[in-house]
Amino acid sequence: MKKQLELAEAKEAAVSYLTHHGMPQEHAGMVADHLIYATLAGHDFAGLSRLQPIAEMLKERGPGGSISTLRETPISALLDGANVNGYVTSVLAMDKAIALAKRSGVGVVGVSNSWFSGMLRYYVERAADADLIGMHAANSTARVAPLGGIDRLLGTNPLAFAFPSLSTPLVIDFSSASMMWGDVLYHQQIGRPLPEGRAVDAQGAPTIDPAAALSGAILAWGGARGSALSMIVQALGILGGSDPVIRDGGGRWGYFFMAIDPELLMPLQDFKKNIQSLQDQVENSRPVPDGAFVRVPGSAATRKVREGRARGWIEVDEPIYSAITRHCV
Amino acid sequence: MKKQLELAEAKEAAVSYLTHHGMPQEHAGMVADHLIYATLAGHDFAGLSRLQPIAEMLKERGPGGSISTLRETPISALLDGANVNGYVTSVLAMDKAIALAKRSGVGVVGVSNSWFSGMLRYYVERAADADLIGMHAANSTARVAPLGGIDRLLGTNPLAFAFPSLSTPLVIDFSSASMMWGDVLYHQQIGRPLPEGRAVDAQGAPTIDPAAALSGAILAWGGARGSALSMIVQALGILGGSDPVIRDGGGRWGYFFMAIDPELLMPLQDFKKNIQSLQDQVENSRPVPDGAFVRVPGSAATRKVREGRARGWIEVDEPIYSAITRHCV
């Protein structure tokens, strides 16, 4: 059963829950905004249902310290995340990149010493909302084997871009792994086999058993090219401050952010008009036989978030609702 | 039958062939260097065998005019390619991005009004050789349908990155289309059907007939994510100066180049050491059962080029050899 919550009410409940579990008030507001965004976007698994795992991580890792700037130029900054969660450090890093790009045309920002950061599109969309191009790559614990291998050497390595447009921005994010780690865990929890071709066991044999996959490796998505894309994301993560390969239970994660002002190369309005034209031409193109319409990647989530904000409320599962209002998800 | 050619001899023959067909001497040297690189890399189809199609394009489009800078800042430049081929404009654009990044930390460069540019890795590798990170995206004539659609709206949209390392740089490029346009043409020439699932005909029905595919559309590689990546590349191409969608037989292509100095975020040696460590850990990881070893994406081509240059000669097919030395490929 679903319960309706006013957005302000949902935020208040999430903030209250997070501060109750030791998160500083200011950080809790930023995390709550992200989780509500994800719920609005229709990504329930990345939404308010994340409150419990975040509380567990807070218990394990603590709330973190003071985020600081280790290195700065007019077009770049390197942040020490001080063991604060990635929801917070990523907003600060993207906003730093945005501020640099607004002043200097480009902002390149790295963050390490931080953990889980949710949906990448949330960050890059901030750049597009500021009339900038946003780019973000994140490297975390190695779960994925490169093509031709069976050892876990690559993160699930997501990549995100956002481009400003006349109406809604073009916002695209995806992982270069054939499956998310959390999704493998979820299959194990509900006792369901994995789809074929997504993982190998510890000896490198193909497996659909979630437990075997958890001790083995996930495969990169899309064969050689997905594996190559994952290497690119990992190298950008290294630039952001991550270890070359992040072993289980330790190591430094690294996030890379960039904002680019389209005005460097053309008038902003021309760029936005051209991105809009691309979006329009895709949406107005002929669908496959029996297809309803052609969708611009990422546009469904963008639309849902905007509609949800205009509407002013979200729906959450009753257990989540009663738990967050009782601080015990 | 293959013929051995000293590299200097091969370059002289290619330059002589190109100038005979109307290309300015200076441009011909740059194109020849690229084609020899591609031949050394083992990509014969992108190597000296391209001389004939380039000569045909020269006949059709002329040698082009004077490349000029339309817009410039300390971190960016927009070039008008003046209808000069992309082999030349892309070297100038990448080298401009490199020069800007050496001075300012970042270089963002766009080029439009140019045509075919060969292997993207050739350009980004120049950045890595200069101890910079190179990025390059290219949008050309629409041949590919977005996921869920059947109209040609996307270019074959290749993407390339290069990262400096202690030994050989990490250089990765690939196309976001399931098949290159030239490869469809090649299948038609030799009368061979396409692999399944790569193309649709003009009515949107799946086809393995090259002629039907040529009047229809190629599919994006890797489903939703490949199609999303293709949109990203196209949007970067738009930033580089391309039309939103480039229709057959006209329109402006757009190339986007960027160079980033890793020193913005960390000491160069630390960055190179970390990229080397990633390369080493991949190469030394366990291969799939029956696999010989795990390969770093792009490393085979990088190695072949370096070995070939040290060796000092290439092998070319006899017909290519005799044709280029007689100016009539």
Interface residues (C-beta under 8 A of the other chain):
Chain A: R71 T73 I75 S76 L78 S104 G105 V106 V108 G110 I133 A145 P146 L147 G148 G149 I150 D151 L153 F161 F163 L170 I172 F174 S176 V200 Q203 G204 A205 W221 G222 G223 A224 R225 G226 S227 A228 L229 M231 I232 Q234 A235 I238 L239 G240 G241 D243 P244 V245 I260 P262 L264 L265 M266 F271 N274 I275 S277 L278 Q281 V282 S285 R286 P287 V288 P289 G291 F293 V294 R295 V296 P297 G298
Chain B: R71 T73 I75 S76 L78 S104 G105 V106 V108 G110 I133 A145 P146 L147 G148 G149 I150 D151 L153 F161 F163 L170 I172 F174 S176 V200 Q203 G204 A205 W221 G222 A224 R225 G226 S227 A228 L229 M231 I232 Q234 A235 I238 L239 G240 G241 D243 P244 V245 I260 P262 L264 L265 M266 F271 N274 I275 S277 L278 Q281 V282 S285 R286 P287 V288 P289 G291 F293 V294 R295 V296 P297 G298
